[in-house]
């Protein structure tokens, strides 16, 4: 049975860990030998999905074995929950947070952790920070409460680095080719999510690496790869 500390201590431990110097000495991933866990965050339409794909391609070109996944989704249960949370009926903020956490629990236990244990890099299009931004801050549930929910769901599995692609919310909405329940929220909501991501980047500066997403995709990808190489 996996035993975890009390809620306050667990959240405080994460905050303390985030204050440590960046690099491979940070104990986010005790399972890691050479594999890394990188997540991509940002508004839909920010270009994060493209950048996740480009980084996966870059890693593979270096001979690394990469598992690329997305949230919500990445497992049969996760895909069912994706349909429910994005295309289903309206729901309360806590119900939304719980469904995302359930999908994440399945992904972490069945895909992410086993892949890292096997020495494979994992690149995920969205992860815990999406819940912190959308539900914790933009929907007002609180960062610490949503973080606690997700630490339990994932057994404390955090990424080594999180790439945050920032663009103006109006630009992101104009670019987005999807129209799910969350995308149909007001512009003010998407502005709140953008502000939330910027707040998270300031809160966790050693893990969350922010990039200007208004530039050409190739230019952004080159900068991301360079930053990650410097941190490796």
Secondary structure, DSSP 8 states (H G I E B T S, - for coil): ------HHHHHHHHHHHHTS-SSTTSTT-TT-SS--EEEEE--TTSSHHHHHHHHHHHHHHTT--EEEEESS-SSHHHHHHHHHHHHS----HHHHHHHHHHHHHHHIIIIIHHHHHTT-EEEEES-HHHHIIIIIIIT-S-HHHHHHHHHHHHTT---SEEEEEE--HHHHHHH-----TTTTS-HHHHHHHHHHHHHHHHHTTTTEEEEETTS-HHHHHHHHHHHHHHH-
